[in-house]
């Protein structure tokens, strides 16, 4: 086996050939003029192709909750690939898939005790929407075909996800998408709730928007409502106190399934295994991905109740009950990575660590209030957002220059519009939290 390329050599090889890779959610032409490359990662840091250490302020893309290249996970994946590299999940099984499903079912609040495996958050969302539609039909409620999302919701990039999602730029160039979809208004109120620490006290009444939609369409036409408990990708929008409870009540009263998209909030981000534990509100379905394997192997999962599962377990036993699945559902490598990740979370107490750090995180984050350009700060668990005043006529430019400057200064942040979003690995130390905010402070003072 040849020795691994040095960062410099690797960098030379790739800079000779940047054209072929059409990068996702990236300004390709701009990136390719000045590429930013990671060549290694360990714990809280990335190593760049020019040999610099970058503190990971975003857990990769909200996913590496256990930190990077954790030994137990690395070993588990290495062992698995040598032992059983692939096994189909259609009409076949392998033990780790069942072990993982049982373990996840035990982690989620009752009655969410069945697990369908996917390969991403987008697939989890499409799977949950399809299960919701098929379930309504299975229980004789086949007129319930509408799906309700929310403005500023992000549910991945499948046609289901962009249809129920509420991000204009992710929708506008892709035609009419799914029909029969409506959207509630989002819950963010900068006038009332700017610089709120944690959950805003006011705004539960935004849930009444669902009543408006139900009255417009009639409950007998609505299958499911999907929301992110905390909207992450559109800039960390924290649900007002009582809002999710009210959504739950309205859905229950009207025979509508409630889906929580926990692709970001799942696996410890708020200081509890899932947001449903944090808020004490139990949906009918939960979508997850990202932290399930700490990002190391693509995997997603949908959790649903026994009632939903059992509604499909009728008819002749030799018949397939749900005509849905992926070649890589319950992939052995992903299952091995997930089991080792769950072990790491357990051994290091990571699924509750964000609650221990939340106050420290909140104080540090809100300490940036006096920095230039800052018009709002929001936080919950180990999530944070710093919203910047946009440059007139050039939206997104200011936050993106903060992103570039932070990268140069050794800090990875994520930006959406003019909002800086932060979600470090759950292993972050208090010293690293200080370092993160010191770096960000310097960045905010340095940019125009
Ligand atoms: N749902 C939510 C809430 C997300 O934040 C994301 C990704 O950020 C997705 C779905 C899509 O996940 P993926 O990119 O794995 O398809």
Boltz pocket constraint, residues with backbone or C-beta under 6 A from the ligand:
constraints:
  - pocket:
      binder: B
      contacts: [[A, 61], [A, 62], [A, 119], [A, 120], [A, 121], [A, 122], [A, 123], [A, 125], [A, 154], [A, 155], [A, 156], [A, 157], [A, 228], [A, 232], [A, 233], [A, 261], [A, 262], [A, 263], [A, 264], [A, 289], [A, 290]]
      max_distance: 6.0
